[in-house]
Amino acid sequence: MPYPEELVSPMRAELTRLGVKELRTAAEVDGFANGQKGTALLVINSVCGCAAGGARPGVAMALEHGTKPDAVVTVFAGQDLDAVAKARALFAEYPPSSPSLALFKDGKVVHFVPRHQIEGRAPAMIANDLKAAFDKHCAKAS
């Protein structure tokens, strides 16, 4: 059973106010995956404490970096069930975890951060991990 929208909407807004595009249906995830060129960060968002205390603030910090993905999208675990299932199928080699972060380059996962690498870590540590991945895989901003 999905979480009530009134509970989830502020957690969605933490990312969407940064310009992160929300994918709420399996069709939207398909559209993202089929048209994905360049780099993209996919955030599996969640209501859990490690999403609130680590993942979302870490993503926010990382997106302030000069080098970042061409696109940033998100799906919400426990809410948009079909979209999350479709998103997880894009990186099926990794066990499902919420939250998690997947960096794609030309449709292939080049960096993955599962929940166990988010839990108990400060947002700055998560951001630094993402920024290093951005520097390695994303085009530099001009």
C-alpha positions as CSV (number, residue, x, y, z in Angstrom):
1,M,0.0,0.0,0.0
2,P,1.5,3.4,-1.0
3,Y,2.2,6.0,1.6
4,P,-0.3,8.9,1.8
5,E,0.6,11.7,-0.6
6,E,0.3,14.3,2.1
7,L,3.1,12.5,3.9
8,V,5.3,12.2,0.9
9,S,4.9,15.5,-0.9
10,P,7.3,17.5,1.3
11,M,9.9,14.7,0.7
12,R,9.3,14.9,-3.1
13,A,9.7,18.7,-2.9
14,E,13.1,18.4,-1.4
15,L,14.3,17.1,-4.8
16,T,11.9,18.7,-7.2
17,R,12.7,22.2,-6.0
18,L,16.3,21.6,-7.1
19,G,15.1,20.9,-10.6
20,V,15.1,17.1,-10.2
21,K,12.4,15.6,-12.6
22,E,10.0,13.2,-11.0
23,L,9.1,10.0,-12.8
24,R,5.8,8.8,-11.4
25,T,4.9,6.0,-13.9
26,A,6.5,3.1,-15.5
27,A,6.0,4.8,-18.9
28,E,7.8,7.9,-17.7
29,V,10.8,5.7,-16.6
30,D,10.7,4.0,-20.0
31,G,10.8,7.4,-21.7
32,F,13.8,8.4,-19.6
33,A,15.6,5.1,-20.2
34,N,14.9,5.0,-23.9
35,G,16.0,8.6,-24.5
36,Q,18.9,8.6,-22.1
37,K,22.1,10.1,-23.7
38,G,24.9,11.6,-21.8
39,T,24.8,11.3,-18.1
40,A,21.9,11.1,-15.7
41,L,21.5,10.6,-12.0
42,L,18.5,8.5,-10.9
43,V,17.5,8.9,-7.2
44,I,15.4,6.3,-5.5
45,N,13.8,8.5,-2.9
46,S,12.3,7.1,0.3
47,V,10.5,8.2,3.6
48,C,13.3,6.6,5.7
49,G,15.6,8.5,8.0
50,C,18.7,7.9,5.8
51,A,16.9,9.5,2.8
52,A,16.0,12.5,4.9
53,G,19.3,12.8,6.8
54,G,21.7,11.7,4.1
55,A,20.5,11.0,0.6
56,R,18.4,14.1,-0.2
57,P,20.7,16.6,1.4
58,G,23.7,14.8,-0.1
59,V,22.2,15.0,-3.6
60,A,21.4,18.7,-3.0
61,M,25.0,19.4,-2.1
62,A,26.3,17.4,-5.0
63,L,24.1,19.3,-7.5
64,E,25.8,22.6,-6.4
65,H,29.1,21.2,-7.9
66,G,30.3,22.7,-11.2
67,T,30.3,19.3,-12.9
68,K,27.0,17.4,-12.8
69,P,24.9,15.1,-14.9
70,D,23.0,16.2,-17.9
71,A,19.7,15.0,-16.2
72,V,18.6,14.2,-12.7
73,V,15.5,12.2,-12.1
74,T,13.8,10.5,-9.2
75,V,11.2,7.9,-8.3
76,F,9.7,7.4,-4.9
77,A,9.8,4.0,-3.2
78,G,6.7,3.0,-1.4
79,Q,4.6,5.5,-3.4
80,D,5.1,5.2,-7.2
81,L,5.4,1.4,-7.2
82,D,5.4,0.7,-10.9
83,A,7.9,3.5,-11.6
84,V,10.2,2.2,-8.9
85,A,10.0,-1.3,-10.2
86,K,10.8,-0.1,-13.7
87,A,13.7,2.1,-12.5
88,R,15.2,-0.8,-10.4
89,A,15.1,-3.0,-13.6
90,L,17.6,-0.5,-15.1
91,F,20.1,-1.7,-12.6
92,A,18.9,-5.1,-11.7
93,E,22.5,-6.3,-11.0
94,Y,22.3,-4.4,-7.7
95,P,19.9,-5.6,-4.9
96,P,16.9,-3.3,-4.4
97,S,17.5,-0.6,-1.8
98,S,15.8,2.6,-0.8
99,P,17.2,5.1,-0.9
100,S,19.8,4.5,-3.6
101,L,21.5,6.6,-6.3
102,A,22.5,5.4,-9.8
103,L,24.6,7.4,-12.2
104,F,24.2,6.5,-15.9
105,K,26.3,7.3,-18.8
106,D,24.8,6.6,-22.2
107,G,22.3,4.3,-20.6
108,K,24.7,2.2,-18.6
109,V,25.2,2.4,-14.8
110,V,28.7,3.8,-14.1
111,H,28.3,4.5,-10.4
112,F,25.9,3.1,-7.8
113,V,25.3,4.1,-4.2
114,P,23.1,1.6,-2.3
115,R,21.4,2.3,1.0
116,H,24.2,0.7,3.1
117,Q,26.5,3.4,1.7
118,I,24.1,6.1,2.7
119,E,23.0,5.0,6.2
120,G,25.0,6.6,8.9
121,R,27.0,8.8,6.5
122,A,26.9,12.6,6.7
123,P,25.4,14.4,3.7
124,A,28.8,15.9,2.9
125,M,30.3,12.5,2.6
126,I,27.5,11.3,0.2
127,A,27.9,14.6,-1.8
128,N,31.7,14.1,-2.1
129,D,31.2,10.6,-3.4
130,L,28.7,11.8,-6.0
131,K,30.9,14.8,-7.0
132,A,33.9,12.4,-7.5
133,A,31.6,10.3,-9.8
134,F,30.4,13.4,-11.6
135,D,34.0,14.5,-12.2
136,K,34.9,11.1,-13.5
137,H,31.9,10.5,-15.8
138,C,30.1,13.8,-16.6
139,A,31.1,16.6,-19.0
140,K,32.7,19.6,-17.4
141,A,30.5,22.7,-17.3
142,S,31.8,25.6,-19.5
